[in-house]
Amino acid sequence: MTIRHLKQRELADRWNISPRTLERWRWVGEGPQFIKIGGRVVYRLEDVEAYERNQLRASTAEPGARVQSSLAGAA
């Protein structure tokens, strides 16, 4: 299994945000988990996708309102 990594610029492009936003999020402990080796920061694709899933919302009225997965009741 190959683990795919995204550079800061790649993730910023994916989300259409500034790389500085990612830097600020790292500073304050927000955003997806990251790996730092030496001076290089990368994000594992699986962590980015998990963070994206966690950000799903049903409404803007409630910050913590999560979208219910259609698969949640199946089983």
Summary of the structure (lengths in Angstrom):
residues: 75
radius of gyration: 14.7
end to end distance: 28.1
largest distance: 45.5
contacts: 146
relative contact order: 0.15
helix: 37%
strand: 15%
